[in-house]
Amino acid sequence: MTGERIHVGRVDEIPHGGRIVDVRGMSIGLFRFGEEVSAVLNICPHELAPVCKGIQRGTSLPSAPGEYIWGREDEILACPWHQWEFDLRTGQSLTDPKVRVRTFPVEIEHGDVFIRLRSRG
Amino acid sequence: MHGSIIDTDIHVNYIPEQVAGYLSEPYRSRFLGGNRGPGVQGYWNPGGVIRADAVTDDGDRIASHPETLARHFFDAERIEYGLINPEGAIHIGVSPDLDYSAALLSAINDHMIHDWLPVDSRLRLSIGIGPNDPVAAAKEIRRVGGEPGVVQALMGSGARIAYGQRFYHPIYEAAQEVGIPVAIHPGNEGVGITGPTSAAGYASNYFEWHSGLVTSYITHLISLINEGVFVRYPDLKFVLVEGGVSWLPPLMWRMDKNWKALRMTVPWLTEPPSQTIARHVRLTTQPIEEPDNPRHLAQMLEMFDYDQMLMFSSDFPHWDGDTPDFAARFIPKEHRQRVMSETARELYRLPERLV
């Protein structure tokens, strides 16, 4: 993994719902789900909303009409403006394969969280 | 228009005494006594709904007999196939008297099947069904939906609840099973137990009512998608007859936008609604919108898969009909034949024939 490695705090400092940090003038949201941490640029690709101020939650999985199957708890980020849903693992929009939020590689060492500034892909 | 023409919306003026032959008592006496259904709204169309010129030399209506319809309309306009939508059925279908409604619809269907369809091989039929008794409607679809020449089941676009709701699903289950599309046609808004002509109450006159017919179509289409009807019934096709055309692209954009935002609330929709609509929904042309610049309509058509979705209809013998030549001029040449005949041929499985 190339790119500058920056310490952005400790895992246990990230509350449910995420924590927004400033990294070299960029607003980046950190989100915990299970043992993993995701780092998301705080800009929604749709209308440039502060996407990381949205809701971290699960979502309704594909189902039969009239049924709801809740899943992926904490792995979804819903933008506060239009509620577009993004997969926190990949940044991918759940509805449009052409759309994603920018994410940064995360490394966790002994409870410390580091991100790499060069984005994946 | 030199290519084939398949007309997806034609009306007939059935003769009550002939329909009565398929009714048993007490409905037979009731019907012949003049009590024929919930009536109409009473809006005034000064020229009449049926074209004053749609008569034969002896003054009889062209659409009162299959022979005259065939000779004076099919022959004259070179119609390869013509689909009869018995418009009286959509009014009868919203009668509050469900048993009489079902009996009368069956009688009309039987009359058309036995006394009309055999007369001319170009004739095709939509059977009338009553949406307010979906179990009876499903039974009727299974009873006559597979008869030769029957290609569709028809309901009015005026309804007391939107057509996606699960109340109606027995109709769609039966239609899918028999293999015919379900169509809606305007005319019964505000009639019987449909409720007001619009979501904001009753139109004041024919102009207001006729200009706003699209509102119920929009409501039904959104409902059909929202309730997952095409997820439950993946082989079902739904035809929007005489509901207008150019409103569709903006509605699809709106639905796709809202799906991106609210997919979580409708997780059975696993693709943008516009894609589902393109596969399952068909529209008919008449009354075609007539912008001052015809190019503007062509642009609207290019905003959806009109080559797969749009089907020519004349609405003969109604006052606001379009002739094949007139409608064809609005359709870009590239896909004109798709609209004038081929999409309908596929949907209704009509074999090619020499005109």
Interface residues (C-beta under 8 A of the other chain):
Chain A: T59 S60 L61 P62 S63 A64 P65 G66 E67 Y68 I69 A78 H82 Q83 W84 E85 S93 L94 T95 D96
Chain B: R166 E227 G228 V229 V231 R232 W259 K260 A261 L262 R263 M264 T265 P267 W268 T270 P272
